Amino acid sequence: MSDDYARGKRDGLRLALAVLAAEEAKWAALLGESSSWRTNGIRQVRHKTLQVAQTRLQTVLNRLTPKDEAMSEELAAAIADAGL
């Protein structure tokens, strides 16, 4: 795998993490707001699904990040933004 391709793949994963973090924040704000138990249950499931997806993406990103490189500031910021 070329270095440019690997870097692009990691950038794509970081972007996906940022999108998932935004969606998770949206659903976190809506938890328990509805008077319907069914709607609240669906919102909890969506929120948990987004959290699991973030964790899985973070795992893949960690596996693709070279071991000999120190964590870049960009990566550290993306992880902090995602809340992981």
N, CA, C and O of each residue as an XYZ file, in Angstrom:
336
protein
N       0.854     -1.166      0.000
C       0.000      0.000      0.000
C       0.905      1.236      0.000
O       1.816      1.351      0.820
N       0.640      2.147     -0.924
C       1.482      3.329     -0.996
C       1.198      4.253      0.184
O       0.137      4.199      0.806
N       2.176      5.093      0.466
C       2.054      6.007      1.606
C       0.920      6.997      1.408
O       0.191      7.299      2.352
N       0.759      7.514      0.178
C      -0.317      8.466     -0.092
C      -1.686      7.812      0.068
O      -2.612      8.417      0.609
N      -1.806      6.573     -0.405
C      -3.068      5.859     -0.279
C      -3.404      5.618      1.188
O      -4.543      5.821      1.608
N      -2.427      5.191      1.958
C      -2.645      4.929      3.384
C      -3.021      6.210      4.122
O      -3.901      6.199      4.983
N      -2.358      7.310      3.786
C      -2.677      8.595      4.416
C      -4.111      9.010      4.069
O      -4.849      9.485      4.933
N      -4.502      8.830      2.804
C      -5.862      9.160      2.381
C      -6.900      8.305      3.078
O      -7.975      8.786      3.436
N      -6.580      7.047      3.267
C      -7.493      6.139      3.964
C      -7.672      6.578      5.419
O      -8.787      6.575      5.941
N      -6.579      6.952      6.063
C      -6.668      7.423      7.451
C      -7.450      8.731      7.527
O      -8.229      8.933      8.459
N      -7.249      9.621      6.554
C      -8.004     10.877      6.529
C      -9.495     10.616      6.362
O     -10.320     11.292      6.976
N      -9.838      9.642      5.535
C     -11.240      9.278      5.359
C     -11.851      8.748      6.639
O     -13.000      9.053      6.957
N     -11.089      7.956      7.373
C     -11.574      7.434      8.651
C     -11.742      8.556      9.672
O     -12.686      8.543     10.461
N     -10.837      9.518      9.658
C     -10.966     10.659     10.570
C     -12.218     11.473     10.247
O     -12.920     11.933     11.148
N     -12.488     11.643      8.961
C     -13.691     12.360      8.550
C     -14.941     11.608      8.995
O     -15.894     12.212      9.488
N     -14.933     10.304      8.822
C     -16.072      9.490      9.262
C     -16.265      9.605     10.779
O     -17.398      9.677     11.254
N     -15.179      9.622     11.531
C     -15.277      9.798     12.981
C     -15.900     11.137     13.342
O     -16.714     11.217     14.262
N     -15.524     12.184     12.628
C     -16.081     13.508     12.898
C     -17.576     13.549     12.601
O     -18.344     14.144     13.356
N     -17.990     12.918     11.504
C     -19.409     12.878     11.147
C     -20.190     12.094     12.203
O     -21.257     12.526     12.640
N     -19.659     10.955     12.606
C     -20.331     10.156     13.636
C     -20.416     10.895     14.966
O     -21.413     10.777     15.678
N     -19.392     11.645     15.301
C     -19.413     12.419     16.547
C     -20.514     13.474     16.505
O     -21.200     13.700     17.502
N     -20.682     14.115     15.359
C     -21.737     15.125     15.227
C     -23.112     14.484     15.342
O     -23.992     15.018     16.018
N     -23.303     13.349     14.692
C     -24.588     12.652     14.772
C     -24.860     12.164     16.192
O     -25.986     12.252     16.682
N     -23.829     11.655     16.843
C     -23.996     11.156     18.216
C     -24.375     12.291     19.153
O     -25.189     12.102     20.057
N     -23.803     13.451     18.952
C     -24.149     14.609     19.781
C     -25.592     15.022     19.557
O     -26.286     15.412     20.496
N     -26.043     14.937     18.319
C     -27.434     15.280     18.011
C     -28.397     14.335     18.730
O     -29.375     14.779     19.331
N     -28.121     13.050     18.667
C     -29.010     12.080     19.309
C     -28.891     12.125     20.830
O     -29.870     11.860     21.528
N     -27.730     12.448     21.345
C     -27.561     12.554     22.800
C     -28.443     13.658     23.356
O     -28.989     13.533     24.452
N     -28.583     14.743     22.596
C     -29.425     15.859     23.049
C     -30.902     15.489     23.051
O     -31.681     16.085     23.795
N     -31.306     14.517     22.231
C     -32.711     14.143     22.123
C     -33.121     13.004     23.058
O     -34.304     12.674     23.149
N     -32.162     12.410     23.744
C     -32.486     11.270     24.607
C     -33.446     11.681     25.728
O     -33.198     12.643     26.456
N     -34.536     10.939     25.848
C     -35.489     11.167     26.929
C     -36.380     12.381     26.753
O     -37.128     12.722     27.669
N     -36.327     13.045     25.607
C     -37.105     14.268     25.390
C     -38.554     13.988     25.001
O     -39.427     14.822     25.241
N     -38.818     12.837     24.410
C     -40.163     12.539     23.923
C     -41.033     11.974     25.041
O     -40.542     11.365     25.991
N     -42.327     12.192     24.902
C     -43.259     11.603     25.884
C     -43.568     10.151     25.533
O     -44.167      9.438     26.338
N     -43.174      9.709     24.357
C     -43.417      8.343     23.913
C     -42.249      7.445     24.296
O     -41.100      7.761     23.986
N     -42.524      6.342     24.957
C     -41.473      5.411     25.353
C     -40.847      4.763     24.132
O     -39.655      4.456     24.132
N     -41.646      4.551     23.086
C     -41.117      3.916     21.879
C     -40.107      4.834     21.190
O     -39.040      4.384     20.771
N     -40.440      6.103     21.075
C     -39.519      7.063     20.460
C     -38.239      7.172     21.275
O     -37.147      7.202     20.708
N     -38.358      7.231     22.595
C     -37.172      7.288     23.456
C     -36.310      6.038     23.297
O     -35.082      6.121     23.287
N     -36.957      4.886     23.172
C     -36.212      3.641     22.984
C     -35.457      3.622     21.671
O     -34.305      3.192     21.613
N     -36.114      4.094     20.610
C     -35.460      4.142     19.302
C     -34.277      5.099     19.337
O     -33.224      4.809     18.770
N     -34.446      6.232     19.997
C     -33.348      7.201     20.102
C     -32.166      6.624     20.877
O     -31.013      6.874     20.527
N     -32.445      5.858     21.921
C     -31.361      5.238     22.689
C     -30.600      4.225     21.842
O     -29.374      4.145     21.914
N     -31.329      3.454     21.039
C     -30.686      2.469     20.174
C     -29.817      3.167     19.132
O     -28.690      2.740     18.882
N     -30.330      4.238     18.522
C     -29.543      4.974     17.529
C     -28.286      5.570     18.161
O     -27.205      5.525     17.573
N     -28.435      6.118     19.344
C     -27.298      6.713     20.049
C     -26.234      5.655     20.340
O     -25.045      5.890     20.121
N     -26.655      4.504     20.829
C     -25.707      3.430     21.138
C     -25.053      2.905     19.864
O     -23.865      2.585     19.868
N     -25.812      2.814     18.781
C     -25.263      2.355     17.503
C     -24.167      3.287     17.017
O     -23.139      2.833     16.517
N     -24.381      4.581     17.160
C     -23.366      5.549     16.755
C     -22.119      5.435     17.629
O     -21.002      5.574     17.131
N     -22.298      5.185     18.919
C     -21.145      5.014     19.807
C     -20.334      3.779     19.416
O     -19.103      3.817     19.411
N     -21.026      2.685     19.090
C     -20.331      1.460     18.681
C     -19.590      1.685     17.369
O     -18.459      1.226     17.208
N     -20.215      2.383     16.436
C     -19.562      2.676     15.155
C     -18.311      3.520     15.357
O     -17.293      3.284     14.707
N     -18.377      4.493     16.247
C     -17.201      5.314     16.535
C     -16.071      4.464     17.088
O     -14.917      4.625     16.691
N     -16.393      3.569     17.991
C     -15.372      2.708     18.589
C     -14.730      1.817     17.533
O     -13.513      1.632     17.525
N     -15.546      1.269     16.649
C     -15.015      0.397     15.594
C     -14.125      1.173     14.629
O     -13.065      0.687     14.233
N     -14.549      2.371     14.251
C     -13.721      3.189     13.369
C     -12.405      3.564     14.037
O     -11.358      3.583     13.389
N     -12.455      3.859     15.321
C     -11.241      4.204     16.049
C     -10.285      3.025     16.080
O      -9.072      3.205     15.968
N     -10.819      1.818     16.231
C      -9.991      0.623     16.230
C      -9.302      0.442     14.879
O      -8.108      0.148     14.819
N     -10.061      0.619     13.798
C      -9.481      0.497     12.459
C      -8.417      1.565     12.240
O      -7.350      1.284     11.693
N      -8.707      2.787     12.667
C      -7.740      3.871     12.511
C      -6.461      3.577     13.286
O      -5.363      3.840     12.796
N      -6.596      3.040     14.479
C      -5.414      2.688     15.278
C      -4.586      1.610     14.586
O      -3.357      1.636     14.648
N      -5.254      0.663     13.929
C      -4.527     -0.401     13.243
C      -3.800      0.115     12.005
O      -2.753     -0.413     11.630
N      -4.357      1.150     11.369
C      -3.744      1.687     10.152
C      -2.670      2.721     10.434
O      -1.865      3.030      9.556
N      -2.645      3.259     11.642
C      -1.639      4.259     11.988
C      -0.301      3.556     12.237
O      -0.229      2.642     13.058
N       0.750      3.973     11.539
C       2.058      3.333     11.726
C       2.520      3.424     13.184
O       2.318      4.437     13.853
N       3.131      2.367     13.648
C       3.577      2.300     15.049
C       4.763      3.217     15.317
O       4.926      3.721     16.428
N       5.600      3.434     14.288
C       6.803      4.222     14.512
C       6.545      5.726     14.502
O       7.401      6.501     14.927
N       5.366      6.148     14.017
C       5.053      7.577     14.022
C       4.394      7.963     15.341
O       3.571      7.226     15.883
N       4.765      9.109     15.833
C       4.075      9.644     17.005
C       2.713     10.151     16.551
O       2.519     10.471     15.379
N       1.778     10.220     17.482
C       0.442     10.668     17.141
C       0.490     12.129     16.702
O       0.977     12.994     17.431
N      -0.017     12.387     15.511
C       0.001     13.751     14.999
C      -1.018     14.610     15.747
O      -1.954     14.103     16.364
N      -0.810     15.906     15.674
C      -1.733     16.824     16.341
C      -3.119     16.727     15.727
O      -4.124     16.851     16.428
N      -3.176     16.502     14.410
C      -4.458     16.384     13.721
C      -5.233     15.166     14.225
O      -6.437     15.239     14.470
N      -4.535     14.063     14.373
C      -5.171     12.846     14.862
C      -5.625     13.024     16.299
O      -6.726     12.604     16.656
N      -4.801     13.636     17.124
C      -5.161     13.869     18.513
C      -6.384     14.773     18.615
O      -7.237     14.567     19.478
N      -6.474     15.765     17.745
C      -7.639     16.658     17.739
C      -8.889     15.919     17.298
O      -9.960     16.129     17.867
N      -8.773     15.049     16.285
C      -9.928     14.286     15.814
C     -10.430     13.333     16.896
O     -11.636     13.162     17.069
N      -9.513     12.723     17.610
C      -9.899     11.808     18.701
C     -10.563     12.586     19.828
O     -11.559     12.134     20.392
N     -10.020     13.744     20.156
C     -10.602     14.567     21.215
C     -11.987     15.062     20.810
O     -12.897     15.092     21.639
N     -12.159     15.450     19.545
C     -13.456     15.902     19.060
C     -14.484     14.789     19.100
O     -15.658     15.020     19.391
N     -14.032     13.585     18.807
C     -14.944     12.441     18.817
C     -15.275     11.983     20.224
O     -16.229     11.230     20.420
N     -14.511     12.418     21.196
C     -14.763     12.060     22.582
C     -14.280     10.663     22.942
O     -14.780     10.047     23.882
N     -13.298     10.167     22.184
C     -12.784      8.825     22.465
C     -11.482      8.884     23.211
O     -10.906      7.843     23.530
